[in-house]
Amino acid sequence: MTENEWSLGQAELLYRDGVYYLHVTVKTELEVPKPEDADTLVGVDINERNIALTALNRETMDTLGTLVLDYGTVKAERQRYHTITKRCQEHGKHSIHHQLGEKEERYTEWVLHRLSRVVVEFAQQFSNPGIVFEDLSGIRDAIKYGTYMNRRLHKLPFHKFEQQVRYKATWNQISCETVESPYNSKSCSCCGHRGYRQGRRFRCTNDSCEVQQDHADRNASVNVAWRAWAKHAGVDVESVTYRTHKTQPQVRLVRLSGSGRSVNRPSSSREIASRGVLAT
């Protein structure tokens, strides 16, 4: 590092589990391309269990890669902590309740850090990428469920995940943007026709569409990427009857943690990201 390019900020020394860690804040200036100049649009679809990524060639509308990350362990762990915390509160164990809350947050931070790193490394494998998020602001207030479902929805860290992706992307000089997402999961990414979701499968009800079904999360992530193209091209989303080339690649579903010999658990985020790239 040279003095002209970098500046050092606050330093913090931590001791944890017999190991010392030195955290140092550094500052520098980076030039991030504009979203409209990206050659590859990486759509990110986030739901309660999966994060789906699809890389779309801006010029040809061909799919370059697709990857679905299963982070269901976060939901399961948060439910487990909630159950234990509730029992502690009922028995007046407030100190344990506080400790469990901190442990839950540390676990969630670790998972989000790894997920966000995979998203950025997936995007880095394509030419001049730009990452595209769907606008999820207000989703918690717009959807009303019962007490159990409302608690699950409100505890999903959508915003925190997006923040982590954005700062990692900026560090790697990758642009990020947000697009509106009405009927995103119910629209066919090939023809734009309204279909329906059946489990993890999306079915298009347009008989003339060249693709009748697709992986639901992948379909939604293609829509996110395509909406970014439409926004910068000034295209009316509802007026277009042909959108993207559906190459129908095999969807790679990767779980970040689990047990058993059959669990698909790569050892690094780079390895996870590389699994979603289509062979040329």
C-alpha positions in Angstrom: 0.0 0.0 0.0 1.2 3.5 -0.8 0.3 6.6 1.2 -1.2 8.3 -1.9 -3.7 5.4 -2.6 -4.6 4.2 0.9 -5.3 5.8 4.3 -5.4 3.9 7.6 -8.3 4.4 10.0 -9.1 3.0 13.4 -7.4 -0.2 14.6 -9.0 -2.7 17.1 -7.3 -5.7 18.8 -9.6 -8.6 19.7 -9.0 -11.7 21.7 -11.3 -14.6 21.0 -10.9 -18.3 21.8 -7.1 -18.0 22.5 -6.4 -16.1 19.3 -5.7 -12.4 18.8 -7.3 -10.6 15.9 -6.2 -7.1 14.6 -8.9 -5.3 12.7 -7.7 -2.2 10.8 -9.9 0.1 8.8 -8.5 1.3 5.5 -9.9 3.8 3.0 -9.3 4.3 -0.7 -11.1 5.6 -3.8 -12.4 3.2 -6.4 -14.0 3.9 -9.7 -17.2 1.8 -10.1 -18.7 1.5 -13.5 -22.3 2.7 -14.1 -25.0 0.0 -14.0 -26.1 0.8 -17.5 -22.6 0.1 -18.8 -22.5 -3.5 -17.5 -22.1 -6.2 -20.2 -23.4 -9.0 -17.9 -26.5 -8.6 -15.7 -26.5 -10.8 -12.6 -30.1 -11.0 -11.3 -30.5 -11.8 -7.6 -33.8 -13.3 -6.4 -34.2 -13.7 -2.6 -36.9 -15.7 -0.9 -37.4 -17.3 2.5 -35.1 -20.3 1.7 -33.0 -19.6 -1.4 -30.9 -17.0 -3.1 -31.0 -17.5 -6.9 -28.4 -16.0 -9.2 -28.5 -15.8 -13.0 -26.0 -14.1 -15.3 -27.6 -12.7 -18.5 -25.7 -11.4 -21.5 -27.0 -7.8 -22.0 -26.6 -7.9 -25.8 -27.7 -11.4 -26.7 -30.1 -12.1 -23.7 -28.4 -15.6 -23.4 -28.0 -17.2 -20.0 -24.4 -17.4 -19.0 -24.8 -19.1 -15.6 -27.2 -19.9 -12.9 -26.8 -20.8 -9.2 -29.2 -21.4 -6.4 -27.9 -21.1 -2.8 -29.9 -22.8 -0.1 -29.6 -20.9 3.2 -32.4 -22.7 5.0 -30.1 -23.3 7.9 -30.4 -19.7 8.9 -34.2 -20.1 9.2 -33.8 -23.3 11.1 -31.2 -21.9 13.5 -33.3 -18.8 14.1 -36.3 -20.9 14.9 -34.3 -23.0 17.3 -32.9 -19.9 19.1 -36.4 -18.4 19.3 -37.7 -21.6 20.9 -34.9 -21.7 23.5 -35.1 -18.0 24.2 -38.9 -18.2 24.8 -38.4 -20.9 27.3 -35.6 -18.9 29.1 -37.9 -15.9 29.3 -40.7 -18.0 30.8 -38.3 -19.2 33.5 -36.7 -15.8 34.2 -33.3 -16.7 32.7 -32.7 -13.2 31.2 -28.8 -13.5 31.1 -29.0 -16.7 29.0 -31.6 -14.9 26.8 -29.1 -12.1 26.1 -26.2 -14.6 25.4 -28.4 -16.6 22.9 -29.4 -13.4 21.1 -25.7 -12.5 20.6 -24.9 -16.0 19.4 -27.7 -16.0 16.9 -26.5 -12.7 15.5 -23.0 -14.0 15.1 -24.2 -17.1 13.3 -26.4 -15.0 11.0 -23.5 -12.6 10.2 -21.2 -15.5 9.4 -23.8 -17.0 6.9 -24.6 -13.6 5.3 -20.9 -12.9 4.9 -20.3 -16.2 3.1 -23.4 -15.8 0.9 -22.6 -12.3 -0.1 -19.0 -13.3 -1.0 -20.4 -16.1 -3.2 -22.6 -13.6 -5.0 -19.7 -11.3 -5.8 -17.4 -14.1 -6.8 -20.1 -15.5 -9.1 -20.4 -12.1 -10.8 -16.6 -11.8 -11.2 -16.5 -14.8 -13.5 -18.3 -12.8 -16.3 -17.4 -9.9 -18.5 -18.0 -6.5 -16.9 -20.7 -7.6 -14.5 -23.4 -5.6 -12.8 -25.4 -7.0 -9.9 -29.2 -6.4 -9.9 -31.5 -6.7 -6.8 -35.2 -6.6 -6.7 -36.8 -3.9 -4.6 -38.1 -5.5 -1.4 -38.8 -2.3 0.5 -42.2 -2.5 2.2 -42.6 -6.3 1.6 -42.9 -7.0 5.3 -45.6 -4.4 5.7 -47.5 -5.3 2.5 -47.8 -9.0 3.4 -49.9 -10.0 6.3 -49.8 -13.5 7.8 -50.4 -15.0 11.2 -48.2 -14.4 14.1 -45.9 -17.4 13.3 -45.4 -16.4 9.6 -45.0 -12.7 10.4 -42.2 -13.5 12.9 -40.4 -15.6 10.3 -40.7 -13.0 7.6 -39.6 -10.1 9.8 -36.5 -12.0 10.9 -35.2 -12.7 7.4 -32.1 -10.4 6.9 -32.9 -9.3 3.3 -31.5 -5.7 3.8 -28.4 -6.8 5.7 -27.6 -9.3 3.0 -27.9 -6.7 0.3 -25.7 -4.3 2.2 -23.0 -6.9 2.5 -23.1 -7.7 -1.2 -23.0 -4.0 -2.1 -19.9 -3.2 -0.1 -18.0 -6.3 -1.4 -19.1 -5.5 -5.0 -17.9 -1.9 -4.6 -14.6 -3.1 -3.3 -14.3 -5.2 -6.5 -15.5 -2.3 -8.7 -18.8 -4.0 -9.6 -21.9 -1.9 -10.0 -25.1 -2.7 -8.1 -28.7 -1.5 -8.7 -32.3 -2.1 -7.7 -35.3 -2.7 -9.9 -39.0 -2.9 -9.2 -40.4 -6.5 -9.0 -44.1 -6.6 -9.4 -45.3 -10.2 -10.3 -41.6 -11.1 -10.6 -42.1 -14.7 -9.5 -45.3 -15.1 -11.5 -44.1 -13.9 -14.8 -42.4 -16.1 -17.4 -38.9 -14.8 -18.1 -39.2 -16.0 -21.7 -42.5 -14.5 -22.9 -43.6 -12.3 -20.0 -46.9 -14.2 -19.7 -48.3 -14.7 -16.2 -47.9 -18.2 -15.0 -47.9 -19.9 -11.6 -45.5 -21.4 -9.1 -45.8 -25.0 -8.1 -43.3 -25.8 -5.4 -39.9 -25.1 -6.9 -41.3 -25.2 -10.4 -42.6 -22.4 -12.5 -45.2 -23.2 -15.2 -45.9 -20.8 -18.1 -49.6 -20.9 -19.2 -48.8 -19.5 -22.6 -49.1 -22.4 -25.1 -47.0 -20.6 -27.7 -44.0 -20.0 -25.4 -41.0 -22.1 -26.3 -40.5 -23.0 -22.6 -43.4 -24.4 -20.6 -41.7 -24.8 -17.2 -38.5 -23.7 -15.4 -37.0 -23.7 -11.9 -39.1 -21.1 -10.1 -36.2 -19.2 -8.4 -34.1 -19.2 -11.5 -37.0 -17.9 -13.5 -37.4 -15.0 -11.0 -33.7 -14.2 -11.1 -33.8 -13.9 -14.9 -36.7 -11.5 -14.6 -34.7 -9.4 -12.2 -31.7 -9.2 -14.6 -34.0 -8.5 -17.6 -35.8 -5.7 -15.8 -32.5 -3.9 -15.4 -32.0 -4.1 -19.2 -35.5 -2.9 -19.8 -35.1 0.0 -17.4 -32.0 1.4 -19.1 -33.4 0.7 -22.6 -36.6 2.5 -21.8 -38.7 -0.6 -22.6 -42.2 -0.9 -21.2 -42.1 -4.2 -19.3 -45.8 -5.0 -19.8 -45.7 -4.4 -23.6 -42.9 -6.9 -24.5 -43.9 -10.4 -25.5 -40.4 -11.8 -26.0 -37.7 -11.4 -23.5 -34.8 -13.8 -23.1 -33.3 -16.9 -24.7 -34.1 -19.8 -22.4 -31.1 -22.1 -22.6 -32.5 -24.2 -19.8 -29.2 -25.0 -18.0 -29.2 -27.4 -15.2 -29.8 -25.5 -11.9 -27.0 -26.0 -9.4 -28.4 -26.1 -5.9 -25.8 -25.6 -3.2 -26.3 -25.9 0.6 -23.8 -24.0 2.7 -24.0 -26.4 5.6 -25.4 -29.8 6.5 -24.5 -33.3 7.4 -24.2 -36.7 5.7 -22.2 -38.0 2.7 -24.7 -36.8 0.1 -24.7 -33.2 1.2 -23.4 -30.9 -1.5 -21.0 -28.7 0.6 -18.1 -27.2 -1.3 -15.1 -26.1 0.7 -14.8 -22.5 -0.5 -17.0 -19.6 -1.8 -14.9 -19.6 -5.0 -15.7 -23.2 -5.6 -19.4 -22.6 -4.9 -19.5 -19.7 -7.3 -17.8 -21.6 -10.1 -20.4 -24.3 -10.1 -23.0 -22.0 -11.6 -21.0 -21.0 -14.8 -22.2 -22.7 -17.9 -19.6 -24.6 -20.0 -18.9 -22.8 -23.3 
